[in-house]
């Protein structure tokens, strides 16, 4: 049996047709950048997985790719 579609969000009530009303979370651009830099900080400085100069060394490449 295939899994059904996954719906993200917190159930907050029931609609008139019986479906579940959900509060969906959407990231705006600022929050997305903030979460990206927090993850980068944790990976670089806390776990030392990638060098701390990775972003500076590859900044131009990252801008061109995105």
PQR file of N, CA, C, O and H, with PARSE charges and radii, in Angstrom:
ATOM      1  N   UNK A   1       0.845  -1.178   0.000 -0.4000 1.5000
ATOM      2  CA  UNK A   1       0.000   0.000   0.000 -0.0000 2.0000
ATOM      3  C   UNK A   1       0.890   1.241   0.000  0.5500 1.7000
ATOM      4  O   UNK A   1       1.812   1.346   0.809 -0.5500 1.4000
ATOM      5  N   UNK A   2       0.621   2.160  -0.887 -0.4000 1.5000
ATOM      6  CA  UNK A   2       1.403   3.383  -0.976 -0.0000 2.0000
ATOM      7  C   UNK A   2       0.982   4.351   0.121  0.5500 1.7000
ATOM      8  O   UNK A   2      -0.196   4.434   0.468 -0.5500 1.4000
ATOM      9  H   UNK A   2      -0.129   2.075  -1.544  0.4000 1.0000
ATOM     10  N   UNK A   3       1.957   5.088   0.668 -0.4000 1.5000
ATOM     11  CA  UNK A   3       1.593   6.065   1.705 -0.0000 2.0000
ATOM     12  C   UNK A   3       0.786   7.206   1.106  0.5500 1.7000
ATOM     13  O   UNK A   3       0.976   7.578  -0.052 -0.5500 1.4000
ATOM     14  H   UNK A   3       2.914   5.021   0.386  0.4000 1.0000
ATOM     15  N   UNK A   4      -0.106   7.749   1.898 -0.4000 1.5000
ATOM     16  CA  UNK A   4      -0.912   8.876   1.432 -0.0000 2.0000
ATOM     17  C   UNK A   4      -0.078  10.151   1.452  0.5500 1.7000
ATOM     18  O   UNK A   4       1.039  10.168   1.970 -0.5500 1.4000
ATOM     19  H   UNK A   4      -0.261   7.447   2.839  0.4000 1.0000
ATOM     20  N   UNK A   5      -0.624  11.199   0.892 -0.4000 1.5000
ATOM     21  CA  UNK A   5       0.075  12.485   0.825 -0.0000 2.0000
ATOM     22  C   UNK A   5       0.300  13.012   2.238  0.5500 1.7000
ATOM     23  O   UNK A   5      -0.601  12.971   3.076 -0.5500 1.4000
ATOM     24  H   UNK A   5      -1.531  11.185   0.471  0.4000 1.0000
ATOM     25  N   UNK A   6       1.499  13.503   2.491 -0.4000 1.5000
ATOM     26  CA  UNK A   6       1.839  14.042   3.806 -0.0000 2.0000
ATOM     27  C   UNK A   6       1.470  15.519   3.838  0.5500 1.7000
ATOM     28  O   UNK A   6       1.891  16.287   2.973 -0.5500 1.4000
ATOM     29  H   UNK A   6       2.230  13.536   1.810  0.4000 1.0000
ATOM     30  N   UNK A   7       0.697  15.908   4.816 -0.4000 1.5000
ATOM     31  CA  UNK A   7       0.283  17.299   4.974 -0.0000 2.0000
ATOM     32  C   UNK A   7       1.019  17.873   6.172  0.5500 1.7000
ATOM     33  O   UNK A   7       0.919  17.349   7.282 -0.5500 1.4000
ATOM     34  H   UNK A   7       0.355  15.283   5.518  0.4000 1.0000
ATOM     35  N   UNK A   8       1.760  18.954   5.946 -0.4000 1.5000
ATOM     36  CA  UNK A   8       2.501  19.587   7.026 -0.0000 2.0000
ATOM     37  C   UNK A   8       1.635  20.632   7.704  0.5500 1.7000
ATOM     38  O   UNK A   8       0.832  21.301   7.054 -0.5500 1.4000
ATOM     39  H   UNK A   8       1.841  19.380   5.045  0.4000 1.0000
ATOM     40  N   UNK A   9       1.796  20.764   8.975 -0.4000 1.5000
ATOM     41  CA  UNK A   9       1.061  21.781   9.710 -0.0000 2.0000
ATOM     42  C   UNK A   9       0.456  21.207  10.973  0.5500 1.7000
ATOM     43  O   UNK A   9       0.397  19.991  11.157 -0.5500 1.4000
ATOM     44  H   UNK A   9       2.449  20.221   9.502  0.4000 1.0000
ATOM     45  N   UNK A  10       0.013  22.085  11.826 -0.4000 1.5000
ATOM     46  CA  UNK A  10      -0.568  21.692  13.102 -0.0000 2.0000
ATOM     47  C   UNK A  10      -2.083  21.692  12.985  0.5500 1.7000
ATOM     48  O   UNK A  10      -2.665  22.696  12.576 -0.5500 1.4000
ATOM     49  H   UNK A  10       0.061  23.073  11.676  0.4000 1.0000
ATOM     50  N   UNK A  11      -2.740  20.582  13.338 -0.4000 1.5000
ATOM     51  CA  UNK A  11      -4.206  20.588  13.277 -0.0000 2.0000
ATOM     52  C   UNK A  11      -4.795  21.579  14.277  0.5500 1.7000
ATOM     53  O   UNK A  11      -4.461  21.545  15.461 -0.5500 1.4000
ATOM     54  H   UNK A  11      -2.267  19.766  13.671  0.4000 1.0000
ATOM     55  N   UNK A  12      -5.667  22.456  13.801 -0.4000 1.5000
ATOM     56  CA  UNK A  12      -6.247  23.473  14.681 -0.0000 2.0000
ATOM     57  C   UNK A  12      -7.764  23.396  14.747  0.5500 1.7000
ATOM     58  O   UNK A  12      -8.381  24.136  15.513 -0.5500 1.4000
ATOM     59  H   UNK A  12      -5.938  22.484  12.839  0.4000 1.0000
ATOM     60  N   UNK A  13      -8.378  22.519  13.964 -0.4000 1.5000
ATOM     61  CA  UNK A  13      -9.831  22.414  13.994 -0.0000 2.0000
ATOM     62  C   UNK A  13     -10.333  21.573  12.844  0.5500 1.7000
ATOM     63  O   UNK A  13      -9.559  20.900  12.164 -0.5500 1.4000
ATOM     64  H   UNK A  13      -7.877  21.918  13.341  0.4000 1.0000
ATOM     65  N   UNK A  14     -11.640  21.617  12.632 -0.4000 1.5000
ATOM     66  CA  UNK A  14     -12.278  20.838  11.573 -0.0000 2.0000
ATOM     67  C   UNK A  14     -13.087  21.784  10.691  0.5500 1.7000
ATOM     68  O   UNK A  14     -13.842  22.618  11.190 -0.5500 1.4000
ATOM     69  H   UNK A  14     -12.269  22.164  13.185  0.4000 1.0000
ATOM     70  N   UNK A  15     -12.923  21.645   9.369 -0.4000 1.5000
ATOM     71  CA  UNK A  15     -13.701  22.440   8.422 -0.0000 2.0000
ATOM     72  C   UNK A  15     -15.132  21.913   8.347  0.5500 1.7000
ATOM     73  O   UNK A  15     -15.438  20.849   8.885 -0.5500 1.4000
ATOM     74  H   UNK A  15     -12.310  20.967   8.963  0.4000 1.0000
ATOM     75  N   UNK A  16     -16.006  22.669   7.675 -0.4000 1.5000
ATOM     76  CA  UNK A  16     -17.411  22.265   7.555 -0.0000 2.0000
ATOM     77  C   UNK A  16     -17.573  20.962   6.780  0.5500 1.7000
ATOM     78  O   UNK A  16     -18.514  20.206   7.023 -0.5500 1.4000
ATOM     79  H   UNK A  16     -15.757  23.534   7.239  0.4000 1.0000
ATOM     80  N   UNK A  17     -16.652  20.696   5.842 -0.4000 1.5000
ATOM     81  CA  UNK A  17     -16.757  19.458   5.063 -0.0000 2.0000
ATOM     82  C   UNK A  17     -16.138  18.256   5.776  0.5500 1.7000
ATOM     83  O   UNK A  17     -16.099  17.163   5.211 -0.5500 1.4000
ATOM     84  H   UNK A  17     -15.888  21.310   5.644  0.4000 1.0000
ATOM     85  N   UNK A  18     -15.659  18.436   6.996 -0.4000 1.5000
ATOM     86  CA  UNK A  18     -15.097  17.333   7.771 -0.0000 2.0000
ATOM     87  C   UNK A  18     -13.596  17.187   7.662  0.5500 1.7000
ATOM     88  O   UNK A  18     -13.004  16.384   8.383 -0.5500 1.4000
ATOM     89  H   UNK A  18     -15.691  19.324   7.456  0.4000 1.0000
ATOM     90  N   UNK A  19     -12.959  17.950   6.772 -0.4000 1.5000
ATOM     91  CA  UNK A  19     -11.503  17.876   6.656 -0.0000 2.0000
ATOM     92  C   UNK A  19     -10.852  18.628   7.813  0.5500 1.7000
ATOM     93  O   UNK A  19     -11.460  19.496   8.439 -0.5500 1.4000
ATOM     94  H   UNK A  19     -13.440  18.602   6.186  0.4000 1.0000
ATOM     95  N   UNK A  20      -9.615  18.271   8.073 -0.4000 1.5000
ATOM     96  CA  UNK A  20      -8.903  18.874   9.204 -0.0000 2.0000
ATOM     97  C   UNK A  20      -8.333  20.224   8.793  0.5500 1.7000
ATOM     98  O   UNK A  20      -7.661  20.333   7.767 -0.5500 1.4000
ATOM     99  H   UNK A  20      -9.121  17.565   7.565  0.4000 1.0000
ATOM    100  N   UNK A  21      -8.597  21.242   9.585 -0.4000 1.5000
ATOM    101  CA  UNK A  21      -8.051  22.579   9.356 -0.0000 2.0000
ATOM    102  C   UNK A  21      -6.663  22.616   9.974  0.5500 1.7000
ATOM    103  O   UNK A  21      -6.489  22.261  11.140 -0.5500 1.4000
ATOM    104  H   UNK A  21      -9.143  21.154  10.419  0.4000 1.0000
ATOM    105  N   UNK A  22      -5.687  23.040   9.207 -0.4000 1.5000
ATOM    106  CA  UNK A  22      -4.307  23.036   9.688 -0.0000 2.0000
ATOM    107  C   UNK A  22      -3.709  24.434   9.622  0.5500 1.7000
ATOM    108  O   UNK A  22      -4.066  25.247   8.770 -0.5500 1.4000
ATOM    109  H   UNK A  22      -5.828  23.328   8.260  0.4000 1.0000
ATOM    110  N   UNK A  23      -2.792  24.686  10.543 -0.4000 1.5000
ATOM    111  CA  UNK A  23      -2.032  25.927  10.543 -0.0000 2.0000
ATOM    112  C   UNK A  23      -0.690  25.612   9.901  0.5500 1.7000
ATOM    113  O   UNK A  23       0.155  24.958  10.512 -0.5500 1.4000
ATOM    114  H   UNK A  23      -2.501  24.026  11.235  0.4000 1.0000
ATOM    115  N   UNK A  24      -0.491  26.068   8.684 -0.4000 1.5000
ATOM    116  CA  UNK A  24       0.739  25.766   7.955 -0.0000 2.0000
ATOM    117  C   UNK A  24       1.802  26.809   8.265  0.5500 1.7000
ATOM    118  O   UNK A  24       1.512  27.991   8.450 -0.5500 1.4000
ATOM    119  H   UNK A  24      -1.177  26.599   8.187  0.4000 1.0000
ATOM    120  N   UNK A  25       3.026  26.341   8.313 -0.4000 1.5000
ATOM    121  CA  UNK A  25       4.156  27.219   8.569 -0.0000 2.0000
ATOM    122  C   UNK A  25       4.881  27.468   7.259  0.5500 1.7000
ATOM    123  O   UNK A  25       5.226  26.533   6.537 -0.5500 1.4000
ATOM    124  H   UNK A  25       3.261  25.381   8.163  0.4000 1.0000
ATOM    125  N   UNK A  26       5.106  28.732   6.964 -0.4000 1.5000
ATOM    126  CA  UNK A  26       5.829  29.087   5.750 -0.0000 2.0000
ATOM    127  C   UNK A  26       7.017  29.954   6.145  0.5500 1.7000
ATOM    128  O   UNK A  26       6.889  30.875   6.952 -0.5500 1.4000
ATOM    129  H   UNK A  26       4.825  29.492   7.551  0.4000 1.0000
ATOM    130  N   UNK A  27       8.164  29.648   5.571 -0.4000 1.5000
ATOM    131  CA  UNK A  27       9.360  30.437   5.848 -0.0000 2.0000
ATOM    132  C   UNK A  27       9.436  31.599   4.871  0.5500 1.7000
ATOM    133  O   UNK A  27       9.313  31.409   3.661 -0.5500 1.4000
ATOM    134  H   UNK A  27       8.268  28.900   4.916  0.4000 1.0000
ATOM    135  N   UNK A  28       9.637  32.792   5.391 -0.4000 1.5000
ATOM    136  CA  UNK A  28       9.923  33.893   4.491 -0.0000 2.0000
ATOM    137  C   UNK A  28      11.429  33.899   4.215  0.5500 1.7000
ATOM    138  O   UNK A  28      12.172  33.126   4.819 -0.5500 1.4000
ATOM    139  H   UNK A  28       9.737  32.946   6.374  0.4000 1.0000
ATOM    140  N   UNK A  29      11.868  34.745   3.329 -0.4000 1.5000
ATOM    141  CA  UNK A  29      13.264  34.736   2.918 -0.0000 2.0000
ATOM    142  C   UNK A  29      14.232  34.994   4.051  0.5500 1.7000
ATOM    143  O   UNK A  29      15.273  34.343   4.133 -0.5500 1.4000
ATOM    144  H   UNK A  29      11.264  35.373   2.838  0.4000 1.0000
ATOM    145  N   UNK A  30      13.909  35.937   4.930 -0.4000 1.5000
ATOM    146  CA  UNK A  30      14.807  36.278   6.030 -0.0000 2.0000
ATOM    147  C   UNK A  30      14.984  35.106   6.984  0.5500 1.7000
ATOM    148  O   UNK A  30      16.101  34.816   7.414 -0.5500 1.4000
ATOM    149  H   UNK A  30      13.063  36.467   4.863  0.4000 1.0000
ATOM    150  N   UNK A  31      13.897  34.436   7.313 -0.4000 1.5000
ATOM    151  CA  UNK A  31      13.988  33.283   8.214 -0.0000 2.0000
ATOM    152  C   UNK A  31      14.779  32.148   7.575  0.5500 1.7000
ATOM    153  O   UNK A  31      15.522  31.448   8.262 -0.5500 1.4000
ATOM    154  H   UNK A  31      12.990  34.671   6.964  0.4000 1.0000
ATOM    155  N   UNK A  32      14.625  31.962   6.273 -0.4000 1.5000
ATOM    156  CA  UNK A  32      15.364  30.909   5.579 -0.0000 2.0000
ATOM    157  C   UNK A  32      16.862  31.189   5.641  0.5500 1.7000
ATOM    158  O   UNK A  32      17.649  30.281   5.908 -0.5500 1.4000
ATOM    159  H   UNK A  32      14.020  32.530   5.715  0.4000 1.0000
ATOM    160  N   UNK A  33      17.266  32.439   5.397 -0.4000 1.5000
ATOM    161  CA  UNK A  33      18.683  32.790   5.489 -0.0000 2.0000
ATOM    162  C   UNK A  33      19.194  32.638   6.916  0.5500 1.7000
ATOM    163  O   UNK A  33      20.302  32.146   7.130 -0.5500 1.4000
ATOM    164  H   UNK A  33      16.626  33.177   5.180  0.4000 1.0000
ATOM    165  N   UNK A  34      18.400  33.056   7.885 -0.4000 1.5000
ATOM    166  CA  UNK A  34      18.802  32.947   9.279 -0.0000 2.0000
ATOM    167  C   UNK A  34      19.029  31.490   9.670  0.5500 1.7000
ATOM    168  O   UNK A  34      20.040  31.166  10.293 -0.5500 1.4000
ATOM    169  H   UNK A  34      17.500  33.456   7.711  0.4000 1.0000
ATOM    170  N   UNK A  35      18.109  30.623   9.312 -0.4000 1.5000
ATOM    171  CA  UNK A  35      18.268  29.205   9.630 -0.0000 2.0000
ATOM    172  C   UNK A  35      19.466  28.597   8.910  0.5500 1.7000
ATOM    173  O   UNK A  35      20.147  27.731   9.459 -0.5500 1.4000
ATOM    174  H   UNK A  35      17.288  30.886   8.805  0.4000 1.0000
ATOM    175  N   UNK A  36      19.728  29.047   7.678 -0.4000 1.5000
ATOM    176  CA  UNK A  36      20.889  28.557   6.934 -0.0000 2.0000
ATOM    177  C   UNK A  36      22.182  28.935   7.643  0.5500 1.7000
ATOM    178  O   UNK A  36      23.070  28.096   7.787 -0.5500 1.4000
ATOM    179  H   UNK A  36      19.175  29.751   7.232  0.4000 1.0000
ATOM    180  N   UNK A  37      22.302  30.177   8.086 -0.4000 1.5000
ATOM    181  CA  UNK A  37      23.528  30.603   8.752 -0.0000 2.0000
ATOM    182  C   UNK A  37      23.680  29.981  10.135  0.5500 1.7000
ATOM    183  O   UNK A  37      24.804  29.735  10.573 -0.5500 1.4000
ATOM    184  H   UNK A  37      21.580  30.859   7.968  0.4000 1.0000
ATOM    185  N   UNK A  38      22.583  29.722  10.829 -0.4000 1.5000
ATOM    186  CA  UNK A  38      22.673  29.020  12.117 -0.0000 2.0000
ATOM    187  C   UNK A  38      23.198  27.608  11.897  0.5500 1.7000
ATOM    188  O   UNK A  38      24.065  27.144  12.638 -0.5500 1.4000
ATOM    189  H   UNK A  38      21.670  29.922  10.474  0.4000 1.0000
ATOM    190  N   UNK A  39      22.673  26.921  10.879 -0.4000 1.5000
ATOM    191  CA  UNK A  39      23.149  25.568  10.573 -0.0000 2.0000
ATOM    192  C   UNK A  39      24.622  25.602  10.178  0.5500 1.7000
ATOM    193  O   UNK A  39      25.394  24.738  10.593 -0.5500 1.4000
ATOM    194  H   UNK A  39      21.969  27.298  10.278  0.4000 1.0000
ATOM    195  N   UNK A  40      25.020  26.600   9.371 -0.4000 1.5000
ATOM    196  CA  UNK A  40      26.421  26.746   8.963 -0.0000 2.0000
ATOM    197  C   UNK A  40      27.317  26.952  10.182  0.5500 1.7000
ATOM    198  O   UNK A  40      28.385  26.348  10.280 -0.5500 1.4000
ATOM    199  H   UNK A  40      24.392  27.302   9.033  0.4000 1.0000
ATOM    200  N   UNK A  41      26.887  27.796  11.103 -0.4000 1.5000
ATOM    201  CA  UNK A  41      27.668  28.054  12.310 -0.0000 2.0000
ATOM    202  C   UNK A  41      27.836  26.779  13.131  0.5500 1.7000
ATOM    203  O   UNK A  41      28.934  26.471  13.594 -0.5500 1.4000
ATOM    204  H   UNK A  41      26.019  28.287  11.024  0.4000 1.0000
ATOM    205  N   UNK A  42      26.752  26.048  13.305 -0.4000 1.5000
ATOM    206  CA  UNK A  42      26.821  24.817  14.099 -0.0000 2.0000
ATOM    207  C   UNK A  42      27.750  23.804  13.449  0.5500 1.7000
ATOM    208  O   UNK A  42      28.556  23.170  14.130 -0.5500 1.4000
ATOM    209  H   UNK A  42      25.860  26.299  12.928  0.4000 1.0000
ATOM    210  N   UNK A  43      27.641  23.648  12.130 -0.4000 1.5000
ATOM    211  CA  UNK A  43      28.479  22.665  11.436 -0.0000 2.0000
ATOM    212  C   UNK A  43      29.945  23.074  11.489  0.5500 1.7000
ATOM    213  O   UNK A  43      30.810  22.240  11.755 -0.5500 1.4000
ATOM    214  H   UNK A  43      26.986  24.162  11.577  0.4000 1.0000
ATOM    215  N   UNK A  44      30.234  24.344  11.238 -0.4000 1.5000
ATOM    216  CA  UNK A  44      31.631  24.794  11.154 -0.0000 2.0000
ATOM    217  C   UNK A  44      32.297  24.892  12.516  0.5500 1.7000
ATOM    218  O   UNK A  44      33.359  24.311  12.741 -0.5500 1.4000
ATOM    219  H   UNK A  44      29.531  25.021  11.021  0.4000 1.0000
ATOM    220  N   UNK A  45      31.681  25.616  13.407 -0.4000 1.5000
ATOM    221  CA  UNK A  45      32.364  25.983  14.641 -0.0000 2.0000
ATOM    222  C   UNK A  45      32.127  25.006  15.783  0.5500 1.7000
ATOM    223  O   UNK A  45      32.983  24.863  16.656 -0.5500 1.4000
ATOM    224  H   UNK A  45      30.818  26.087  13.225  0.4000 1.0000
ATOM    225  N   UNK A  46      30.994  24.341  15.793 -0.4000 1.5000
ATOM    226  CA  UNK A  46      30.720  23.424  16.894 -0.0000 2.0000
ATOM    227  C   UNK A  46      31.221  22.017  16.584  0.5500 1.7000
ATOM    228  O   UNK A  46      31.882  21.392  17.414 -0.5500 1.4000
ATOM    229  H   UNK A  46      30.299  24.458  15.084  0.4000 1.0000
ATOM    230  N   UNK A  47      30.906  21.525  15.393 -0.4000 1.5000
ATOM    231  CA  UNK A  47      31.290  20.157  15.049 -0.0000 2.0000
ATOM    232  C   UNK A  47      32.583  20.080  14.251  0.5500 1.7000
ATOM    233  O   UNK A  47      33.140  18.992  14.103 -0.5500 1.4000
ATOM    234  H   UNK A  47      30.369  22.033  14.719  0.4000 1.0000
ATOM    235  N   UNK A  48      33.081  21.207  13.728 -0.4000 1.5000
ATOM    236  CA  UNK A  48      34.328  21.255  12.950 -0.0000 2.0000
ATOM    237  C   UNK A  48      34.286  20.282  11.777  0.5500 1.7000
ATOM    238  O   UNK A  48      35.294  19.658  11.446 -0.5500 1.4000
ATOM    239  H   UNK A  48      32.628  22.090  13.848  0.4000 1.0000
ATOM    240  N   UNK A  49      33.121  20.154  11.152 -0.4000 1.5000
ATOM    241  CA  UNK A  49      32.974  19.224  10.040 -0.0000 2.0000
ATOM    242  C   UNK A  49      33.556  19.804   8.757  0.5500 1.7000
ATOM    243  O   UNK A  49      34.248  19.103   8.018 -0.5500 1.4000
ATOM    244  H   UNK A  49      32.302  20.661  11.421  0.4000 1.0000
ATOM    245  N   UNK A  50      33.283  21.069   8.486 -0.4000 1.5000
ATOM    246  CA  UNK A  50      33.864  21.736   7.331 -0.0000 2.0000
ATOM    247  C   UNK A  50      34.648  22.939   7.833  0.5500 1.7000
ATOM    248  O   UNK A  50      34.315  23.493   8.881 -0.5500 1.4000
ATOM    249  H   UNK A  50      32.721  21.639   9.086  0.4000 1.0000
ATOM    250  N   UNK A  51      35.683  23.356   7.106 -0.4000 1.5000
ATOM    251  CA  UNK A  51      36.499  24.476   7.583 -0.0000 2.0000
ATOM    252  C   UNK A  51      35.691  25.769   7.665  0.5500 1.7000
ATOM    253  O   UNK A  51      34.764  25.984   6.884 -0.5500 1.4000
ATOM    254  H   UNK A  51      35.953  22.906   6.255  0.4000 1.0000
ATOM    255  N   UNK A  52      36.052  26.619   8.611 -0.4000 1.5000
ATOM    256  CA  UNK A  52      35.307  27.862   8.819 -0.0000 2.0000
ATOM    257  C   UNK A  52      35.465  28.834   7.661  0.5500 1.7000
ATOM    258  O   UNK A  52      34.674  29.769   7.542 -0.5500 1.4000
ATOM    259  H   UNK A  52      36.805  26.444   9.245  0.4000 1.0000
ATOM    260  N   UNK A  53      36.468  28.643   6.799 -0.4000 1.5000
ATOM    261  CA  UNK A  53      36.657  29.526   5.642 -0.0000 2.0000
ATOM    262  C   UNK A  53      35.916  29.020   4.406  0.5500 1.7000
ATOM    263  O   UNK A  53      36.059  29.596   3.327 -0.5500 1.4000
ATOM    264  H   UNK A  53      37.111  27.883   6.896  0.4000 1.0000
ATOM    265  N   UNK A  54      35.136  27.964   4.543 -0.4000 1.5000
ATOM    266  CA  UNK A  54      34.443  27.376   3.392 -0.0000 2.0000
ATOM    267  C   UNK A  54      33.542  28.387   2.695  0.5500 1.7000
ATOM    268  O   UNK A  54      33.567  28.505   1.470 -0.5500 1.4000
ATOM    269  H   UNK A  54      35.021  27.496   5.420  0.4000 1.0000
ATOM    270  N   UNK A  55      32.745  29.117   3.471 -0.4000 1.5000
ATOM    271  CA  UNK A  55      31.807  30.064   2.872 -0.0000 2.0000
ATOM    272  C   UNK A  55      32.545  31.203   2.176  0.5500 1.7000
ATOM    273  O   UNK A  55      32.162  31.609   1.078 -0.5500 1.4000
ATOM    274  H   UNK A  55      32.724  29.021   4.466  0.4000 1.0000
ATOM    275  N   UNK A  56      33.598  31.722   2.804 -0.4000 1.5000
ATOM    276  CA  UNK A  56      34.359  32.811   2.192 -0.0000 2.0000
ATOM    277  C   UNK A  56      35.063  32.337   0.920  0.5500 1.7000
ATOM    278  O   UNK A  56      35.126  33.071  -0.066 -0.5500 1.4000
ATOM    279  H   UNK A  56      33.909  31.392   3.695  0.4000 1.0000
ATOM    280  N   UNK A  57      35.588  31.119   0.942 -0.4000 1.5000
ATOM    281  CA  UNK A  57      36.295  30.596  -0.226 -0.0000 2.0000
ATOM    282  C   UNK A  57      35.349  30.329  -1.394  0.5500 1.7000
ATOM    283  O   UNK A  57      35.740  30.467  -2.553 -0.5500 1.4000
ATOM    284  H   UNK A  57      35.537  30.523   1.743  0.4000 1.0000
ATOM    285  N   UNK A  58      34.130  29.954  -1.101 -0.4000 1.5000
ATOM    286  CA  UNK A  58      33.198  29.547  -2.150 -0.0000 2.0000
ATOM    287  C   UNK A  58      32.022  30.505  -2.313  0.5500 1.7000
ATOM    288  O   UNK A  58      31.015  30.145  -2.923 -0.5500 1.4000
ATOM    289  H   UNK A  58      33.813  29.841  -0.159  0.4000 1.0000
ATOM    290  N   UNK A  59      32.134  31.715  -1.777 -0.4000 1.5000
ATOM    291  CA  UNK A  59      31.013  32.654  -1.793 -0.0000 2.0000
ATOM    292  C   UNK A  59      30.580  33.008  -3.213  0.5500 1.7000
ATOM    293  O   UNK A  59      29.387  33.006  -3.517 -0.5500 1.4000
ATOM    294  H   UNK A  59      32.952  32.008  -1.281  0.4000 1.0000
ATOM    295  N   UNK A  60      31.540  33.311  -4.080 -0.4000 1.5000
ATOM    296  CA  UNK A  60      31.219  33.670  -5.461 -0.0000 2.0000
ATOM    297  C   UNK A  60      30.557  32.505  -6.177  0.5500 1.7000
ATOM    298  O   UNK A  60      29.580  32.689  -6.903 -0.5500 1.4000
ATOM    299  H   UNK A  60      32.509  33.312  -3.834  0.4000 1.0000
ATOM    300  N   UNK A  61      31.086  31.316  -5.974 -0.4000 1.5000
ATOM    301  CA  UNK A  61      30.506  30.127  -6.598 -0.0000 2.0000
ATOM    302  C   UNK A  61      29.073  29.898  -6.117  0.5500 1.7000
ATOM    303  O   UNK A  61      28.198  29.543  -6.905 -0.5500 1.4000
ATOM    304  H   UNK A  61      31.880  31.167  -5.384  0.4000 1.0000
ATOM    305  N   UNK A  62      28.840  30.103  -4.822 -0.4000 1.5000
ATOM    306  CA  UNK A  62      27.496  29.921  -4.279 -0.0000 2.0000
ATOM    307  C   UNK A  62      26.523  30.954  -4.840  0.5500 1.7000
ATOM    308  O   UNK A  62      25.362  30.634  -5.095 -0.5500 1.4000
ATOM    309  H   UNK A  62      29.552  30.391  -4.182  0.4000 1.0000
ATOM    310  N   UNK A  63      26.986  32.191  -5.036 -0.4000 1.5000
ATOM    311  CA  UNK A  63      26.120  33.228  -5.601 -0.0000 2.0000
ATOM    312  C   UNK A  63      25.774  32.929  -7.051  0.5500 1.7000
ATOM    313  O   UNK A  63      24.630  33.104  -7.473 -0.5500 1.4000
ATOM    314  H   UNK A  63      27.929  32.451  -4.829  0.4000 1.0000
ATOM    315  N   UNK A  64      26.774  32.475  -7.818 -0.4000 1.5000
ATOM    316  CA  UNK A  64      26.541  32.188  -9.231 -0.0000 2.0000
ATOM    317  C   UNK A  64      25.616  30.987  -9.384  0.5500 1.7000
ATOM    318  O   UNK A  64      24.749  30.973 -10.259 -0.5500 1.4000
ATOM    319  H   UNK A  64      27.702  32.333  -7.475  0.4000 1.0000
ATOM    320  N   UNK A  65      25.798  29.977  -8.533 -0.4000 1.5000
ATOM    321  CA  UNK A  65      24.988  28.759  -8.634 -0.0000 2.0000
ATOM    322  C   UNK A  65      23.535  29.009  -8.261  0.5500 1.7000
ATOM    323  O   UNK A  65      22.639  28.370  -8.813 -0.5500 1.4000
ATOM    324  H   UNK A  65      26.502  29.988  -7.823  0.4000 1.0000
ATOM    325  N   UNK A  66      23.285  29.931  -7.332 -0.4000 1.5000
ATOM    326  CA  UNK A  66      21.905  30.183  -6.914 -0.0000 2.0000
ATOM    327  C   UNK A  66      21.323  31.287  -7.751  0.5500 1.7000
ATOM    328  O   UNK A  66      20.165  31.659  -7.564 -0.5500 1.4000
ATOM    329  H   UNK A  66      24.013  30.450  -6.883  0.4000 1.0000
TER
END
